């Protein structure tokens, strides 16, 4: 997730672009840049800098960049490490066309190869640079920048919000949107673009929210809107009456709630480029640009996973997935324990480490220990250019975008999606899944974002139940197999943000001690997505109800098996039990959020916790 801005008007563009980018730095903060049309020499002046926005400010502080037309960008890296070269804006070879982009161009490799065959030399590692060169390719044919942009858009697959400048058209900005947000601000003698409303509120409250596949051209005195066919669109602007604090959160009360709702898109961004169609068989397959699945994966003797906190819980789910799909033994360990117990490692192992930030100290130490023992290390992280991503042998990025809230939500589900992809690919390589079953599982995984959205659409049930239970003294989560792993993360999320005492138990272990804690001040949340274990879990729920506990059941069961023993029943869409963890965690995330708010806590900044744990 990145932030883009733009300005056309009667004022100097640079201060406005910098100020607007400051409002969007939460969307990306590993590099930034601006491109301004200079009226004196008609050149496009581009300035970029690695690091936080203040690095760009320092770079341009000693010069005067004239021009009342410009675009800007603050980056959350996906393709290419954070650097001056990979920072936006990107230009064509001659520097006469400049582009800023938020999103992912999924077919950029194929487009890049096509452009290189025509003699185009690329400067960066990004997917965005292809956009500038494709626009230039069409522009050289008829010298119509609007036509060139429209033709280029038809070549692009994936998501984008684009801002485009052309030196030969110093009176306009062309913008386009597909899947990534873009807002147009309407001023008097000036107009603006931004990825989010807060960047605009100082200048205007009259906006267009660009719709899917729409294109717009911004001039000083007006804005033209077009549909994907180039036909003009007319509509009234929207008046923004949010305060700045709310606008930064996209209208949500807290970043945590916003990020819970961003999961369908985050999952789509993470999954879609990696699930491809095999040209030989016509079936679905898995492809990572970052990892080559060679004979080491096929012949590995064991998977070892090490992580901390939420990432560790993703690893526990992965243990069940690898063993179920690929029939390979898996060991999962918290990184803080792994590094001190002199672990037994073999060069035939594959070591997977998971970290949202890519800077977690214990996880980094575990990674280094594994590398010292000669084990191949695969990192799963959300941060391009992080220490863990640099030191691992291979790195797989979760394209969740920045998480502002301390408690992880979308990072967790995108980590799971990557782990599922690896487990399925490994199962295929080891002959544990037929091509047809492999493809069917990928098709089901590909459909999960839509099902997550359905769970979110029914959040009112969870909100109401939280309003009845947020003062409970004890909350216990119970489940079996995959569900027991989901319970670990559910209990952590609740204690992180609500400060309620919550624990997770394997359901079959209740009678071996934990049931002594159950009384009328207890809430028991049962996760039930493993049909062959439904009857056993029902018995466990009856046991706690007999002792006065309230019960919430999160399930895929449609037979009514749990209806008479649940104080509240949350039904999630049907999915194979192996993939159920991504759906089952959503109601638990919502329950944690609503309990935190009802108890008067700030769920974005829970006490005593930090987003990235960089010390032991």
C-alpha positions in Angstrom: 0.0 0.0 0.0 1.5 3.3 -1.1 0.3 6.9 -1.1 0.0 9.1 -4.2 -0.8 12.8 -4.5 -1.1 15.4 -7.3 -1.7 19.1 -7.8 -2.6 21.3 -10.7 -3.3 25.0 -10.1 -2.0 28.5 -9.6 0.3 27.8 -6.6 3.8 26.3 -6.5 3.2 22.5 -6.4 6.1 21.3 -4.4 5.1 22.5 -0.9 1.6 21.2 -1.5 2.8 17.8 -2.6 5.1 17.5 0.4 2.4 18.5 2.8 -0.1 16.1 1.3 2.4 13.2 1.4 2.9 13.8 5.2 -0.8 13.0 5.6 -0.3 9.7 3.7 3.0 8.5 5.2 1.1 5.9 7.2 0.5 4.2 3.8 4.2 3.8 3.1 7.4 5.1 4.5 10.4 3.4 3.0 10.9 6.1 0.2 9.2 9.0 -1.4 9.5 11.3 -4.4 7.9 14.1 -6.5 7.8 15.1 -10.2 7.0 18.7 -11.1 6.6 20.3 -14.5 9.0 23.2 -14.7 7.4 26.1 -16.8 10.8 27.7 -17.5 12.4 24.8 -19.4 9.4 22.5 -19.8 11.2 19.6 -18.2 9.8 17.3 -15.6 11.9 17.7 -12.5 12.1 14.4 -10.5 13.4 14.2 -6.9 13.4 11.0 -4.9 14.9 9.7 -1.6 15.1 6.5 0.3 13.7 6.5 3.8 11.0 8.6 5.5 9.6 11.7 3.9 11.9 13.9 5.9 14.8 12.5 3.8 13.2 13.9 0.6 12.5 17.2 2.4 16.2 17.5 3.3 17.2 16.6 -0.2 15.2 19.4 -1.8 15.6 22.0 0.9 18.5 23.8 -0.8 16.8 24.2 -4.2 13.7 25.9 -5.6 11.6 23.6 -7.7 9.3 25.8 -9.8 6.1 24.5 -11.2 2.4 24.5 -10.5 1.8 21.0 -11.8 3.1 17.9 -10.0 2.7 14.4 -8.6 4.1 12.7 -5.5 4.4 9.3 -3.9 5.3 7.7 -0.6 6.2 4.0 -0.9 5.5 0.7 0.8 7.9 -1.5 -1.2 6.6 -4.6 -3.0 8.8 -5.0 -6.0 12.4 -4.0 -5.4 14.1 -3.0 -2.1 13.7 0.5 -0.7 16.2 2.7 -2.6 16.4 6.0 -4.5 16.2 4.2 -7.8 13.1 2.1 -6.9 11.3 5.1 -5.4 8.5 6.7 -7.4 7.9 8.7 -9.6 9.1 6.5 -12.5 9.7 7.9 -16.0 10.2 6.8 -19.5 13.7 6.7 -20.9 13.7 10.4 -22.0 12.1 11.6 -18.8 9.2 13.2 -20.7 6.5 11.0 -19.0 6.3 10.5 -15.2 4.1 8.0 -13.3 3.2 7.4 -9.7 1.4 4.1 -8.8 -0.3 2.5 -5.8 -1.0 -1.2 -6.4 0.6 -4.3 -8.0 1.0 -4.9 -11.7 0.7 -8.6 -11.8 1.9 -9.2 -15.4 4.8 -6.8 -15.1 7.4 -9.5 -15.9 5.8 -10.4 -19.2 5.4 -6.7 -20.1 8.9 -5.9 -19.1 10.3 -8.7 -21.3 8.2 -7.4 -24.2 9.5 -3.8 -23.7 13.1 -5.0 -23.3 12.8 -6.9 -26.7 12.1 -3.4 -28.2 15.3 -2.0 -26.7 13.9 -0.4 -23.6 16.4 -0.3 -20.7 15.0 -0.4 -17.2 16.5 1.4 -14.3 14.6 0.0 -11.4 13.4 -3.4 -10.0 9.8 -2.2 -9.7 6.6 -3.3 -11.4 5.6 0.4 -11.9 8.3 1.3 -14.3 6.7 -0.8 -17.0 3.7 1.6 -16.9 5.8 4.6 -17.8 7.4 2.8 -20.7 4.1 1.3 -22.1 2.5 4.8 -22.0 5.5 6.1 -23.9 5.3 3.2 -26.4 1.8 4.3 -27.4 2.5 8.0 -27.1 5.2 7.8 -29.7 2.7 6.4 -32.2 0.2 9.3 -32.2 1.4 11.8 -29.6 -2.0 11.8 -27.8 -1.3 11.3 -24.1 -4.9 10.5 -23.1 -5.1 7.9 -25.9 -1.7 6.5 -24.8 -2.8 6.1 -21.2 -6.1 4.4 -22.2 -4.2 1.9 -24.4 -1.7 1.2 -21.7 -4.4 0.5 -19.2 -5.7 -2.3 -21.4 -2.3 -4.0 -21.1 -2.2 -3.9 -17.3 -3.3 -6.7 -15.1 -3.6 -6.3 -11.3 -4.4 -3.3 -9.2 -3.5 0.4 -9.7 -4.2 4.0 -8.8 -2.1 6.0 -11.3 -1.1 9.6 -11.7 0.6 10.5 -15.0 2.4 13.7 -16.2 3.6 14.4 -19.7 6.0 17.2 -20.6 4.1 18.0 -23.8 0.9 18.5 -21.8 1.9 20.8 -19.0 -1.7 21.7 -18.1 -3.1 18.4 -16.9 -2.7 15.3 -14.8 -4.2 12.0 -16.0 -5.3 9.5 -13.3 -6.8 6.1 -13.4 -8.0 3.6 -10.8 -8.6 -0.2 -10.5 -8.9 -1.8 -7.1 -6.7 0.8 -5.4 -8.3 3.9 -4.0 -8.0 7.4 -5.5 -9.7 10.6 -4.5 -10.0 13.8 -6.6 -10.2 17.1 -4.7 -12.0 20.0 -6.3 -10.8 23.5 -5.5 -11.2 26.9 -7.0 -8.6 27.4 -9.7 -6.8 24.3 -8.5 -7.5 20.5 -8.3 -5.9 17.6 -6.4 -5.5 13.9 -6.3 -4.7 11.7 -3.3 -4.9 8.1 -2.1 -7.0 9.1 0.9 -9.1 12.0 2.0 -6.8 13.4 4.8 -4.3 14.6 2.3 -7.0 16.9 0.8 -8.8 18.3 3.8 -6.6 21.4 4.2 -7.5 22.5 0.6 -11.0 21.2 -0.1 -13.9 19.1 1.1 -15.5 18.6 -2.4 -14.3 15.4 -3.9 -14.9 12.7 -6.4 -14.2 9.1 -5.3 -12.9 7.6 -8.5 -14.9 4.4 -9.3 -13.5 1.1 -10.5 -11.7 1.4 -13.9 -12.5 5.1 -14.2 -10.1 7.6 -15.7 -9.9 11.4 -15.0 -8.1 14.4 -16.4 -7.4 17.2 -14.0 -7.0 20.8 -15.3 -6.7 24.1 -13.4 -10.4 25.0 -13.8 -12.2 21.6 -14.2 -12.0 17.8 -14.1 -13.2 15.4 -16.7 -14.3 11.9 -15.7 -14.3 9.0 -18.1 -15.3 5.3 -18.0 -13.0 2.5 -19.1 -14.2 3.0 -22.7 -13.2 6.6 -22.8 -16.8 7.9 -22.5 -17.4 11.0 -20.4 -19.1 10.5 -17.0 -21.1 13.1 -15.2 -21.8 13.1 -11.5 -22.0 15.4 -8.5 -19.1 15.7 -6.1 -19.2 14.4 -2.6 -18.9 16.8 0.4 -16.6 15.5 3.1 -17.7 16.2 6.6 -15.4 13.9 8.5 -12.8 15.3 10.9 -9.2 14.8 10.1 -8.7 12.0 12.7 -11.5 9.9 11.2 -10.5 10.5 7.6 -7.0 9.2 8.2 -8.7 5.9 9.2 -10.8 5.9 6.0 -14.0 6.6 8.1 -13.3 3.8 10.5 -13.1 4.5 14.3 -9.7 2.8 14.6 -7.0 1.4 12.4 -7.5 -2.0 13.8 -11.1 -2.1 12.5 -10.0 -0.7 9.2 -7.3 -3.3 8.9 -9.7 -6.1 9.7 -11.9 -4.9 6.9 -8.9 -4.6 4.5 -8.3 -8.4 4.7 -10.2 -9.3 1.5 -8.1 -7.0 -0.5 -4.8 -7.9 1.3 -5.5 -11.6 0.7 -6.3 -11.0 -3.0 -3.1 -9.0 -3.4 -1.1 -11.8 -1.8 -2.7 -14.7 -3.5 -3.7 -13.6 -7.0 -0.2 -13.1 -8.5 1.0 -16.5 -7.1 -1.9 -18.6 -8.4 -1.4 -19.2 -12.1 -2.7 -21.4 -14.8 -0.4 -24.2 -16.0 -0.3 -23.8 -19.8 0.4 -27.5 -20.3 -2.4 -28.9 -18.1 -4.8 -26.0 -18.0 -5.0 -26.5 -14.2 -4.0 -24.0 -11.5 -0.5 -24.0 -10.1 1.6 -22.0 -7.6 4.4 -19.6 -8.7 6.5 -17.4 -6.6 8.8 -14.9 -8.2 10.9 -15.0 -5.0 11.3 -18.8 -4.6 12.3 -21.6 -6.9 10.7 -24.9 -5.9 13.6 -27.2 -6.7 14.5 -30.8 -5.6 15.3 -29.5 -2.1 11.6 -29.0 -1.5 10.7 -32.4 -2.9 13.3 -34.3 -1.0 13.3 -32.4 2.3 13.0 -34.5 5.4 11.4 -32.0 7.7 10.0 -28.4 7.9 11.1 -26.3 10.9 9.1 -23.1 11.6 10.2 -20.4 14.1 8.4 -17.2 14.9 7.0 -15.1 17.7 3.4 -14.1 18.8 0.9 -14.0 16.0 3.4 -15.1 13.4 4.1 -18.2 15.6 0.4 -19.0 15.6 0.4 -18.8 11.8 3.2 -21.4 12.0 1.1 -23.7 14.1 -1.7 -23.6 11.5 1.0 -24.3 8.9 2.2 -27.4 10.8 -1.3 -29.0 10.3 -1.4 -27.9 6.7 2.1 -29.2 5.7 1.5 -32.5 7.5 -2.0 -32.9 6.0 -1.2 -31.9 2.5 2.5 -32.8 2.0 2.8 -35.6 4.6 6.1 -34.2 5.9 6.9 -33.8 9.6 6.9 -30.2 10.9 8.3 -28.7 14.1 7.1 -25.3 15.2 8.9 -23.4 17.9 8.8 -19.9 19.4 11.9 -18.1 18.3 12.8 -17.0 21.8 13.0 -20.7 22.8 14.5 -22.0 19.6 17.7 -19.9 19.9 18.6 -21.2 23.3 17.9 -24.9 23.2 20.7 -26.0 20.8 18.2 -27.4 18.3 18.8 -30.4 16.2 19.0 -29.3 12.6 19.8 -31.1 9.4 20.8 -29.8 6.0 17.8 -31.7 4.6 15.5 -29.5 6.7 13.8 -26.4 5.3 13.6 -23.6 7.9 10.7 -21.1 7.6 10.7 -18.0 9.7 7.8 -15.6 9.9 7.8 -11.9 10.9 5.4 -9.1 10.1 8.0 -6.4 10.5 11.1 -8.5 9.4 12.9 -7.0 12.3 11.8 -9.2 15.2 15.0 -9.8 17.3 14.3 -13.3 18.5 13.2 -14.4 15.0 16.3 -12.9 13.5 18.5 -14.7 15.9 16.8 -18.0 15.1 17.3 -17.4 11.4 21.0 -16.7 11.9 21.3 -19.9 13.9 19.7 -21.9 11.2 22.0 -20.4 8.6 25.0 -21.2 10.7 24.0 -24.8 10.7 23.7 -24.8 6.9 19.9 -25.0 6.7 18.1 -23.3 3.9 16.0 -20.4 5.3 12.8 -19.1 3.8 11.4 -15.8 5.3 7.8 -14.7 5.2 7.4 -11.0 6.0 5.4 -7.9 5.1 8.4 -5.5 4.9 10.6 -5.3 1.8 14.2 -4.6 2.6 13.9 -5.6 6.3 16.8 -7.3 8.0 15.1 -10.8 7.9 14.3 -10.4 4.2 17.9 -9.5 3.4 19.5 -12.3 5.4 17.2 -15.2 4.4 18.1 -17.4 1.5 14.6 -16.8 0.0 11.9 -14.3 1.0 8.2 -14.4 0.3 6.4 -11.1 0.9 2.9 -10.8 2.2 1.4 -7.8 0.3 -0.8 -6.7 3.2 0.3 -3.1 3.2 1.3 -1.3 6.4 -0.4 -2.3 9.6 -0.8 0.7 11.8 -2.6 -1.0 14.7 -0.2 -2.9 17.1 -2.4 -6.0 17.2 -1.8 -7.9 13.9 -4.9 -8.8 11.8 -4.3 -8.7 8.1 -0.6 -9.6 8.4 -1.7 -12.9 10.1 -4.2 -13.9 7.4 -1.8 -13.1 4.6 0.9 -15.0 6.3 -1.5 -18.0 6.4 -2.2 -17.6 2.7 1.5 -17.8 1.8 2.0 -20.8 4.1 -1.0 -22.6 2.5 0.5 -21.9 -1.0 3.9 -23.4 0.0 2.3 -26.4 1.6 0.1 -27.1 -1.4 3.0 -26.7 -3.8 5.2 -29.0 -1.7 2.4 -31.6 -1.7 2.2 -31.4 -5.5 6.0 -31.8 -5.8 6.0 -34.8 -3.4 3.2 -36.5 -5.2 0.8 -36.3 -2.2 -1.8 -34.4 -4.3 -3.0 -35.2 -7.8 -2.9 -32.3 -10.3 -6.7 -32.1 -10.1 -6.8 -32.0 -6.3 -4.0 -29.5 -6.2 -5.8 -27.2 -8.6 -9.1 -27.6 -6.8 -7.4 -26.6 -3.5 -5.9 -23.5 -5.1 -9.3 -22.6 -6.6 -10.8 -22.8 -3.1 -8.0 -20.7 -1.7 -8.5 -18.2 -4.4 -12.1 -17.8 -3.4 -11.4 -17.1 0.3 -11.2 -13.3 0.0 -14.8 -13.2 -1.1 -15.8 -15.4 1.8 -13.9 -13.3 4.3 -16.0 -10.4 3.1 -19.2 -12.3 3.8 -18.0 -12.8 7.4 -17.3 -9.1 7.7 -20.7 -8.3 6.3 -22.3 -10.2 9.2 -20.2 -8.4 11.9 -23.3 -7.1 13.7 -23.9 -10.5 15.4 -20.4 -10.4 16.9 -20.8 -6.7 18.0 -24.0 -7.5 19.8 -22.6 -10.5 21.5 -19.5 -8.5 22.6 -21.8 -6.0 24.2 -23.3 -8.7 26.4 -20.0 -10.4 27.3 -17.3 -7.8 27.6 -17.3 -7.8 31.4 -16.6 -11.6 31.7 -13.7 -12.4 34.1 -12.4 -15.3 32.0 -12.6 -16.3 28.3 -11.5 -19.7 27.2 -11.1 -20.7 23.5 -11.4 -24.4 22.7 -11.0 -26.3 19.5 -9.3 -29.3 17.9 -6.6 -29.7 15.2 -6.7 -26.7 12.9 -9.2 -25.1 15.2 -6.9 -25.3 18.2 -4.4 -23.3 16.3 -7.0 -20.7 15.5 -7.9 -20.6 19.2 -4.3 -19.6 20.1 -4.4 -16.5 17.9 -8.0 -15.7 19.0 -7.0 -15.7 22.7 -3.9 -13.6 22.0 -5.9 -11.0 20.1 -8.4 -10.6 22.9 -5.9 -10.2 25.7 -3.8 -7.8 23.6 -6.5 -5.2 23.1 -9.2 -5.8 25.7 -6.9 -6.8 28.6 -9.4 -9.6 29.5 -8.0 -12.8 30.8 -8.2 -15.2 27.9 -6.6 -18.6 27.3 -6.6 -21.3 24.6 -7.0 -25.0 25.3 -7.2 -28.1 23.2 -10.8 -29.1 23.7 -9.9 -32.6 24.6 -7.7 -31.3 27.4 -10.5 -29.6 29.3 -11.2 -32.5 31.6 -7.4 -32.7 32.4 -7.4 -29.6 34.5 -8.7 -26.4 32.8 -12.4 -27.2 33.5 -11.7 -26.5 37.2 -11.6 -22.8 36.2 -15.1 -22.8 34.5 -17.9 -21.0 36.4 -20.7 -18.6 35.6 -18.2 -15.7 35.1 -16.6 -17.7 32.2 -17.2 -17.3 28.5 -16.1 -20.3 26.3 -15.6 -19.7 22.6 -15.6 -22.9 20.6 -14.2 -23.0 17.1 -15.7 -25.9 15.1 -14.7 -26.4 11.5 -13.5 -30.0 11.5 -16.7 -32.1 10.8 -15.3 -35.4 12.0 -14.8 -33.8 15.4 -18.1 -32.0 15.7 -19.6 -34.5 18.1 -16.7 -34.6 20.4 -16.6 -30.8 20.5 -20.3 -30.7 21.2 -19.6 -32.8 24.3 -17.0 -30.4 25.4 -19.4 -27.4 25.1 -22.0 -29.3 27.1 -19.5 -29.9 29.8 -18.8 -26.1 30.2 -22.4 -25.1 29.9 -23.3 -27.5 32.7 -20.9 -25.5 34.9 -22.6 -22.2 34.1 -20.4 -20.8 31.3 -21.7 -18.7 28.4 -20.8 -20.1 25.0 -20.0 -18.7 21.6 -19.6 -21.2 18.7 -17.8 -20.3 15.4 -18.6 -23.0 12.9 -19.3 -24.2 9.4 -21.9 -26.7 10.6 -25.2 -26.2 8.8 -27.1 -29.1 10.5 -27.9 -27.3 13.7 -25.7 -29.5 15.8 -24.6 -26.6 18.0 -27.7 -24.5 17.9 -29.2 -25.7 21.2 -26.0 -25.4 23.2 -24.7 -22.0 22.0 -25.6 -18.7 23.5 -24.5 -17.3 20.1 -23.8 -19.1 16.9 -21.6 -17.5 14.2 -21.7 -19.4 10.9 -18.8 -18.9 8.5 -19.0 -19.9 4.8 -18.2 -23.4 3.8 -14.6 -24.2 3.0 -12.4 -27.3 3.3 -11.4 -27.8 6.9 -7.7 -27.4 6.0 -8.3 -23.8 4.9 -10.8 -22.9 7.5 -8.4 -21.0 9.8 -8.5 -17.9 7.6 -12.2 -17.6 7.9 -12.6 -18.7 11.5 -10.2 -16.0 12.8 -12.3 -13.1 11.5 -15.1 -13.3 14.1 -12.5 -13.6 16.8 -10.7 -10.5 15.6 -14.0 -8.6 15.6 -14.9 -9.8 19.0 -11.5 -8.7 20.4 -11.9 -5.3 18.8 -15.5 -4.7 20.1 -14.6 -5.9 23.6 -11.6 -3.4 23.7 -13.8 -0.5 22.6 -16.6 -1.4 25.1 -14.0 -1.5 27.9 -12.8 2.0 27.0 -9.4 0.9 25.5 -7.6 2.2 22.5 -7.3 -1.0 20.3 -4.7 0.6 18.1 -2.2 1.2 20.9 -2.6 -1.4 23.6 -0.6 -0.8 26.8 2.9 -2.2 27.1 3.1 -3.4 23.5 5.0 -2.3 20.4 4.4 -3.1 16.8 7.9 -4.4 16.1 9.8 -6.1 18.9 13.4 -5.4 18.0 14.9 -6.2 21.4 15.0 -9.5 23.3 
